[in-house]
Amino acid sequence: MVTEQDKPFTLKVGFSVSKRIFRSAVDRNFFKRRMRECFRLNKNTIYEKLASKNIELSFMLIYVGNETLDFKEFEIKIKQLLIRLSEKVSEFYPN
């Protein structure tokens, strides 16, 4: 019997921040935490589409900017990214 916990994840995401731009590990961890939280709050945008089409997806989010964005700006960017990704999934998997 397969339970919810036995099913594979339909979405796997990694987060990275450039060490070349942000030398301090504290700064890199701050940005990764912020990206993870924005993604967690908005993942339903893509998650429902992947689950309905029975698609598994893995990708990385890499922060390469050198300016500090506040939480709302991060959230807007993550939302835009997930909407575009969702559209691409629909484009490649039309059923």
KAJOGI-V455426 format. One record per residue. RES is the residue in one letter. PSI is psi in whole degrees, 0 to 359 (none if undefined). OMEGA is omega in whole degrees, 0 to 359 (999 if undefined). Layout:
# KAJOGI-V455426
((RES:PSI:OMEGA) (RES:PSI:OMEGA))
This chain:
# KAJOGI-V455426
((M:130:181) (V:125:177) (T:174:179) (E:323:182) (Q:338:180) (D:341:181) (K:145:177) (P:152:176) (F:139:178) (T:345:184) (L:125:176) (K:130:184) (V:138:174) (G:154:181) (F:138:182) (S:149:177) (V:135:184) (S:126:177) (K:334:180) (R:324:182) (I:316:181) (F:97:184) (R:324:184) (S:129:178) (A:328:178) (V:316:179) (D:316:180) (R:317:179) (N:323:177) (F:312:180) (F:321:178) (K:319:177) (R:319:180) (R:317:178) (M:316:180) (R:317:181) (E:317:178) (C:319:178) (F:316:181) (R:320:182) (L:338:187) (N:9:186) (K:340:180) (N:336:178) (T:315:182) (I:329:187) (Y:315:181) (E:319:180) (K:317:179) (L:317:181) (A:320:181) (S:330:180) (K:1:180) (N:50:182) (I:139:173) (E:138:184) (L:136:175) (S:136:177) (F:167:180) (M:142:170) (L:120:183) (I:121:179) (Y:115:183) (V:358:179) (G:161:179) (N:3:178) (E:158:179) (T:122:177) (L:147:175) (D:173:188) (F:318:182) (K:319:178) (E:318:176) (F:314:183) (E:319:177) (I:315:180) (K:317:179) (I:318:178) (K:313:179) (Q:316:179) (L:314:182) (L:326:176) (I:315:178) (R:319:178) (L:319:178) (S:319:177) (E:320:179) (K:321:177) (V:316:178) (S:324:180) (E:317:182) (F:334:180) (Y:79:188) (P:334:182) (N:none:999))
